[in-house]
Structure formats: structure tokens, C-alpha cells
């Protein structure tokens, strides 16, 4: 399993409602995506900082997704250059489904 943290700052702070509209346009990209367990869209309206948290089935799938094409598309959509870190997820507690997953 892998967790990816993507951080960025918008060039101008936008109201939460405008950012939400941008995020909602992305739902169709991520809904049902193979290997992606979840994605959280986060935004701080006061600072214009955004954070996306991805949980992938494997490190390989995460690394494949975060390609130069992803970075170029992200920059075009949000007018911001993201930074990202990929982590090996050792343990996941999911209270929504009452499950704990371990990655050996």
C-alpha cells in the first residue's frame, strides 16, 4: 500500500465554493480508478494552500500515476506547481468499514 501527499498553494486565494467546483470536476477521474482506494481533497481558504491525500493499493501504482504528465495537467488546471511525497503505508485503520489492513 502507498499514501501520497500532494501539497500546493494557489496563486490567489479562492473562496471555498470556487475550489469545491474545481474539485467536483475531478470526481469522475478518480471514482473507480484501478488501484486507488481513496483520495481526499483538502483546502485552506485563508492561505490558499491545498493538500490531496491518496491511498493506493501499491507503491508501483502510486509512482505510475504521479508522472510528468500528472504534474503538467495539475499545473494547467490549478495554476500551481505541486510537490508530492510517496510513503509506504504499513498499517491502515478504516473505521468506516471496520477493517484494519497491514502491508508486509
C-alpha positions in Angstrom: 0.0 0.0 0.0 1.1 3.6 -0.5 0.0 7.0 0.7 0.8 10.1 -1.4 0.6 13.6 0.0 0.3 16.4 -2.7 0.8 19.9 -1.5 0.3 23.2 -3.4 -0.5 26.8 -3.0 -2.9 28.6 -5.3 -1.5 31.8 -6.9 -4.5 33.6 -5.4 -6.7 32.5 -2.5 -10.1 31.5 -3.8 -13.3 31.1 -1.9 -14.1 27.6 -0.7 -17.1 27.4 -3.1 -14.9 28.0 -6.2 -12.3 25.5 -5.1 -15.1 22.9 -4.4 -16.3 23.3 -8.0 -12.8 22.6 -9.3 -12.6 19.5 -7.0 -16.0 18.3 -8.1 -14.9 18.3 -11.7 -12.2 15.8 -10.8 -14.5 13.2 -9.2 -15.1 11.4 -12.5 -11.3 11.0 -12.9 -10.8 9.3 -9.6 -14.1 7.4 -9.0 -13.5 3.8 -9.8 -9.8 4.3 -10.6 -8.0 1.0 -10.5 -5.7 0.7 -7.5 -6.9 3.9 -5.9 -8.6 3.2 -2.5 -9.4 6.8 -1.6 -8.5 10.5 -2.3 -9.1 13.4 0.0 -9.3 16.9 -1.4 -8.3 19.5 1.2 -8.1 23.3 1.1 -7.4 26.1 3.5 -9.3 29.2 2.3 -7.3 31.6 4.5 -3.9 30.6 3.0 -4.8 29.2 -0.4 -2.9 26.0 0.4 -4.2 22.7 -0.8 -3.5 19.1 0.1 -4.5 15.9 -1.5 -4.1 12.6 0.2 -4.2 9.5 -2.0 -4.3 5.9 -0.7 -3.1 3.4 -3.3 -3.1 -0.4 -3.4 0.7 -0.4 -4.2 3.8 1.8 -4.4 4.1 0.9 -8.1 0.6 2.2 -8.9 1.2 5.4 -7.0 4.5 6.0 -8.7 3.0 5.4 -12.1 0.2 7.9 -11.5 2.5 10.7 -10.4 4.2 11.1 -13.8 5.4 14.3 -15.5 2.0 14.3 -17.3 0.2 14.4 -14.0 2.3 17.4 -12.9 1.7 19.2 -16.1 -2.1 18.7 -16.0 -2.2 19.7 -12.4 -0.4 22.9 -13.1 -2.6 23.7 -16.0 -5.8 23.1 -14.0 -4.8 24.9 -10.8 -2.1 27.3 -11.9 0.1 25.9 -9.2 3.1 23.6 -9.1 2.5 20.7 -6.7 5.0 18.9 -4.6 4.4 15.3 -3.5 5.8 12.6 -1.3 5.1 8.9 -1.6 5.1 6.8 1.5 5.0 3.0 2.1 1.8 2.5 4.1 2.4 -0.1 6.8 -0.9 -0.1 8.6 -4.4 1.3 7.8 -7.3 1.5 10.2 -10.6 2.1 8.3 -13.4 2.8 10.8 -15.9 3.3 8.0 -15.9 -0.4 7.2 -14.5 -1.7 10.5 -11.3 -3.1 9.0 -7.6 -2.9 9.6 -5.1 -3.6 6.7 -1.5 -4.3 7.1 1.1 -4.3 4.3 4.0 -6.7 4.8 
